[in-house]
């Protein structure tokens, strides 16, 4: 998980302030020393760290903190705001042409993931804008680069214009632009060549393509696992080409955070997307405020809600809500929910988006993959239709039969049924407005309080939005 080490280190630092009713300038100084070390260990650019620590320190010794009733929470609030500023303040959309096509040029070093990112971006545009993109294969040097792009294109049903490896890349792009014009494609994504390092030949080639294509976007694809090196390379590309934005890849790997926290400050260019995993639907718009919240262990409910909205069937969700309300949630619903959740990504990553859960010990121990899901399904599928609909029928003799039928041991069957009933009861209580189950999950630390605050805030917003919708409906009917 990206930022895991940084997140854990920062939260330990802030937890030391938890028991203090008031904090002094020396407390702030000691805390900022730890924050500086945490950022440097996360491979954040030194100048960025120096500026960040200076800004936070100046704000943290002001009256708004030292005279506050909750100084530790005020410090976290300041750090959250400054992290957000460092990463760009707010999401920046793609530049779009006033008339079709919008031309996007993908650049970066070899191995950063340009071709895969091009595929993810094309799928994102198809899903979110009903776009009809065209790929232009302008990487004639890397072995099998064209074949890889064609494979990606086939998977997402996006055509690829290619003319092999004998023509110059600028000529291929020229011919591709003509084809896109004839076919009325609304987006053109140019997959350019990379090198193991920046060289004059590469830059001259990219400058020729830029001059010809006049792209609306020049997206620098950065491997986030290379830390602040990615920021230096991005700065090199920017000085030569004038990049318009950055896509950070491999954010699901052992990423320390240096790239995300350095690139905007070093280049002045926004991070527009982040990529996690190899699947072509694993591309997200980069929201600095949400990423800052994740780093501080405060969760990311907005991204979680968006994931759910994208992957959940609305009618099915309404039926499920009614079942939870009636406390009639059964094992058939349980399997449906497992299938829906699996579309959203790994369970441990989803759980960490819930406020207060990022470093919760219960989440840290979650190691739930496809194999574990298959085991649970085997247990459920070994039940009779009646047992699935009426879980309370599952007495000891029925459980022994289910264990034998599923090939799992009786302890595993008992544990699964117990957890199912606990989850069902907690969902029912939460639906009635009883948040005690959530409070047990959040715990009593700073992240727990922040989690409960975030959750209560979200509930208030939901109720407020519901009232607004009802008012609109009434006005419409009248």
Secondary structure, 3 states (H helix, E strand, C coil): CCCHHHHHHHHHHHHCCCCCCCCCHHHHHHHHHHHHHHHHHCCCCHHHHHHHHHHHHHHHCCHHHHCCCCHHHHHHHHHHHHHHHHCCCCCCCCCCCCCCCEEEEEECCCCCCHHHHHHHHHHHHHHHHCCCEEEEEECCCCCCHHHHHHHHHHHHCCEEECCCCCCCHHHHHHHHHHHHHHHCCCEEEEEECCCCCCCHHHHHHHHHHHHHHCCCEEEEEEEHHHCHHHHHHHHHHHHHHCCCEEEEECCCCCCCCHHHHHHHHHHCCCEEEEECCCCCCCEEECCHHHHHHHHCCCCCHHHHHHHHHHHCCHHHHHHHHHHHHHCCCCHHHHHHHHHHHHHHCCHHHHHCCCCCCCCCHHHHCCCCCHHHHHHHHHHHHCCCHHHHHCHHHCCHHHHHHHHHHHCCCHHHHHHHHHHHHHHHHHHHHHHCCCCHHHHHHHCCCHHHHHHHHHHHHHHHHHHHHHHHHHHHHHHHHC
